[in-house]
Amino acid sequence: MGTPKQGHTKSRRNRRRWNLALNPPSLIACAHCKKLVLPHRVCVACGYYAGTEVVDTLKKLSKKERKKKEREESLKKASQAR
């Protein structure tokens, strides 16, 4: 295989590579807990997708952690009702 007789300039190389740059992920706020998540994915924090609970996140927690989380959610709902 032959080798090129002349190299490409830096600007020509960079013009070729301009679309290789990484873009930041587009995140949306979860409708239930307002944390940032990737679109069309189940929220890791609360387990909700499209307004319905898909994954029971409390099932994985110990009894003490579960009680604490349920209390926080009830206080959050009470403050929103006011």
N, C-alpha and C positions, 0 to 999 in steps of 0.2 A: 504494500500500500504506500502510495506516495505521501510526501510531507509537503505542506504548503510553503511556497517560496516567500510569501510575505505574511506577517502576522496581522491581526486585527488591532485597531486602536482601542484604548481604554474606554472611550465613549461608546464605541460600537459594542464592545463587550457588555458595558453597563446598560445600554439600551435593550440588549437581549435579556438581561437578568432583572429588569425593573419589576416584572410581575412575579418574581419569586419571593418577594417580601411577605412576611407574616402579617395577617390582619387580626385585630383583636376579635374575640368571639362576640357574637351578638347575643346579649343577655336580655331577658325580660323579667319582670317582677312576678312572683308567684301570686295568684289570685287569692290564695288563702292566708299565707304567712308573710307575704311581701318581700321574700328573699329573692335574690337574683338566681335564675336558673336558665339553662339552655332551652330554647323553644322546642316544643314537641317532646319533652322529657318529663318524667315524674319528678316532683320536687323531693330532694334528698332530706330536707329538714322536716317536712310535714307529711309526705307521702301522698299528696293530692295531685291529680291531673284533670284538667278541664272541669274543675269544681266538684269532683267526686273523689272520695278517698280510695286509692288503689292499693296502697301498701300500708299495713298497720305498723306504724313506727313504734308504738308503745309496747308491742308484743316482745320486742327484742330487749327492752329495758328491764332492770331488776325492779322488785316491788317498790323499793324506796324511791328510785328515779321516776317510776311510773306515776306515783302519787304526787311527786313534786311537779312533774310536767302537767298533769291534769289540773292541779291547783293553779298553775300559771295560766293555762288556757281559760279556765273559768274566770279568773280575774281580768283577763284580757277582754273576754266577751262582756263582762259586766261594765267595764270602762267604756266599751264601744256603745253599749245600750244607753248610756247617759247622754 
